[in-house]
Amino acid sequence: MARKIRYDSRLDYYVVLGVAATASGEEIQRVYRQRAKQVHPDLHPEDPEHAKQQFQILNEAYDVLSDQQLRWIYDQLRRQSLGIRDIPPFTDPLADKYAPRNYNFSRGSQYSYTTDVWRAAWQNILRSPSHRLSIGITVMVIIAVLIFNLFTRLLAPTFEAIRNRSATTQAQALQTLMPQPIAAQPTFDYIPERPTPATPVFAVCTDHIQISEPADGSEINGETFNIRGTADDPDLHNYRIEIDSVSSGSRWILRLPATIAVTDGVLLENISIGNFPTGYYILRLRVQRSDETFAPPCEVQIRRKR
């Protein structure tokens, strides 16, 4: 079965042996023998288990680097991970002895050469002008994105107020361009948490003219919703849905369809309220008869909640 080779930057085999990535096979063998004598468990009775672990790591590194095919595979994985051609050799790989300043002997720890590996990789990257330019551009882009996000968060309340004011202005302009006959409507006292409306005038919901969904006092959280109910009158000519804002006095007339009676069905569907500000609204179903008179409207109160 083929041996699985992997590269771990925290345990670089070249660093474990203390040789350069360009070292020859004879040099790897010579250094391995010297290292093996230094880290052999028999020479460290004070901590035999950990010494045995370090000896096994040394053998694993030698087994891979001493085999030409396995070393080629390991080098490819190593270059892909570090993004460099080679790591400069250590000045004196055999000068350090088996001691805490070269190895971390705390339980379950690894060799402490990781900092040297990454320092060498970083130095190789900085030698190239194109790499330095790429790093500079990347840092500038990151700083620009952070500054943009900061200003966006700080100015979010201002943008929200402008958007709400624009939506109200557009609704008032639409109302001016499309005037509709409006009967006398009841007035409401606006209370932020839950307004208590006055008794509506001429607002009567019957079995023939009613809004069954949404129910009175319900909250609308989405961007669209449906209105279900009944618009059934013997002399029905058409019906329409009006939406009055409790706080601003604005009115939206959604549709004036010439249609037959609707019984327990959908009066209007997929009504977009994405530009409606948060607040309380009155849904009003108005039925016009063939003689151009209106039946008493049916009203329900809803709350737009983002």
N, C-alpha and C positions, 0 to 999 in steps of 0.2 A: 504494500500500500504506500502511495506517495506521501511524503512528509509535508505537512502544512506549514508554510513559512508566513510569518507576519512580522511587521515592523512596529515597535513601540518606542516612541521618542524618549520615554522615561527610562528605557533600558537599551541603549544603543550598544550593539555588540562590539563595534570598534572602540567605543569608550570603555566598555567593560575590560577589553584586552589592553587598552592603552596604546593603540596603533592608529596610524592614518588609514583613510579609506583606500589609499593607493598602495598599501603595504603588500609585499610579495608573500607567497605562501611560506617560504622559509622563515621570513621575519615573524609571521603570525605564529608559526610553530615554536620558534625560539622564545618569543615573549610569553606564549601560553605556558610553557614549561616553567619559566621563572615565576609567573603569577601563581601557578598551581602550587608551587612550593611555599609561597607566601600565605595562601588562604586555605591550606589543607586543614581539615578539622582536627587532625591529631596534634597540630601545633597550637590549638586554641581550646584547651580543656575548660576554660572559664565559661565558654558559651558554645558548646559543641553543636547544638541544633542550628543556631543561626549561621555558624561557620559552615556547616554542611549545606545550608541553603545557598550561601554565596558560592561555594565550590560547585554546586550544581549549575548555577547561572553561568559561571565561567566555562564549564564543560559544554553547556548548550551553545554559548557564543562560539567556541572553538569548533564544535561539530558543524556548524553552519558555514563559518568562514573558511574552514579547511577544505570543504567540498566545493569544487569549482562551479558546478551547476547550481547548488544551493546558494552559494555566495552571489552568483549573477542575479538570481531571483530576489535575494535580499537587497541587493544594491538598487534594483529597479524600484522596489517598494519604498526604500529609504529616500531615494531621490524624489519620488512622487510626493512623499510626506513632507520633506523639508524644502523642496523646491530649489535645491542647489546642486551643483555638479560634484562637489567634494567638500570635505571638512578638513581644514588645515591640521597637520599632525601636531601632536603635543611636543613641547620642547624636550622634555625628558620623561617619557612614559614610565620608566622604571625607577625614577628617583623617589617616588612616594612609597612608603611601606604600608603594610596592612595595619592601619591605624584609624581612629575615629575621624580624623580630618580628611581622609579619602573616602571612607565608607560610613554610612549611618547604620549603627548596629542596634537601633531601637527595634523592638519586635515588629515584624511584618514590613519593614522598610525596604527600600531599593537603593541602588547605587546613587550617589549624589552628584553625577556628572551631567545632569540634564541642563543646568545653567550654562556649562561650557559649550554644549552642543548648540543650543539656541543662540548663544552669543556669536559663535562662529557663523551660523546661518545668517544672522542679521548683518554681520560685517560683509559677507559675500554679496548680499542684496544691495547694500548701500554703495558698493564699488561701482555699480552700473548707473550712469546718468539717467537712462530711461526708467530704471526702477525708482530712483529718487524722485523723478518727475511724476510718476504714477502715484507714489505714496503721497506727495504733496497735493496732487489734485484730489485724491480720495479724502484726505483730511479736510480740505477746504469744502468739499461737497457735504461731508458729515456735519461740519460746523454750520453750513448754510441751512441744512435740513433742521438741525436743532433750533436755530434762531427762528426759522419759519414756524415751527410747531409752537414755540414759546409765544410769538406774537399772535398766532391763531387762537391760542387758549385765552390770552389776555383780551383780545378783541371780540371773542365769541358773543358776550352779552350785547355789544353794540350791533353786531351783524344781525342778531336775533330781533332786536328792537326795530331795525330798519326793515327787515323782512316782514314783520307783523304790520308795520305801518304801511308798507307797499301793498300788502294783501288787502287791508282795509280800504285803501284808496282805490284800488282796482274794483273792488266790490261796489263802492259808492258810484264810480264812473259807469259801471255796467247797469246799475239801477237807474241812473240818469238817462242812459241811451235807450233802455228798454222799460219805459214806464208801464205799470200794470195797475188796474183798478184795485185799490186797497180799502177794504172795509175797516170800520173802527176796531182797533185791537186793544186788548187789555194791557195795562202797564205792570211792570214787575220791579220790585226793589231788589237790587243786586247785592247779594251777600257772598263773599268769596267761597266759603266752604259749601253751603247748601242754600240757595235762595228760596224763599217761600213766596210763590207767585200769588197775586190777588186772584179772586174768582173770575175766570174768563167770561167775557161778554160774547154771546152768540157762538160759543165754542162748545158744541155738543157732539159727542161720539156716540153713534148708534150701531146697531148690528149691521146696518147697510153702509154706513160711512164711518170707518174707523182705521186707526193705525195700530196693528198688533205687534209689529217689530220695527224699530227698537221700542221697548217698553218705556213707560214714563219714569224718568229718574235714572235711566241707565247711562253708562259711560261708553264712549266710542274711542277706542285706543288705536285702531288701525288707520291706514290712509284712505280706505274705501269702505263702504257699508251698503247694505240693501235696505229698502223700506218695503215691508209687507203689510197688507191690509186689504180693505174692501172699499170699493167706490161703486156702489150699486144703487141706482135711482131710476124709477120708471121713465123719467124725462131726461136722462143723462145726455149731455152734449159733449162735455169733456171734463177733465180734472187736471189739477196741477198741485205740485208740492212747493210750499214756501218755507224758507229757513230764515228766522229772525234771530239776530244776535241780541241777547239780553243786555249786554253791557254797552254796545256802541250804537244800537239802533239800525244797523245795516240789515239789508234784506237780500236774499238770493232766491230767484224764481228758477227752479231747476228745469221744469218742463211743462208744457201745456199741450198734452197729446189729445188729439181727436180720436177717441177709442170707444169701444164697447165697455160695458161694466166689467170690472175685475172682482172676482169673488175668491177670497182667501188665497190670493196669489201675490205675485211680486208687482208692486206699484212702480218702483224704480229700483234698478240694481246698479252696482259698481259706481256709486256716487263718490266722486273724488273730493276729499276734504283736506288734502295735504297742505293747502295754503290757508286753512282756517286757523286762527289763533286759539289758544286754550281759553275755555270759558263755557258759559251755559247758552244753549240755543233752544228755540221753539220750532218744532216741526209741525207744519199746518197742512192738512189735506183739505183742498177746496174743490167742491163739485159744482159745475155750472150746468143749469138745465137748458132745455131747448128754447125757453122763452127768455133767455139771457139773465135769469135770476140765479142766485147762488143758494145752495143749501147751507145750513149751519155748518161751519168748519169743525174739523176734529183736530185737536192739538195735543202734543206730548212734549215734555221737556227732556232734553238730553244734555250731557256734558261732554265737551271735546277735551280729551286728555291725551297728551303726547307721551 
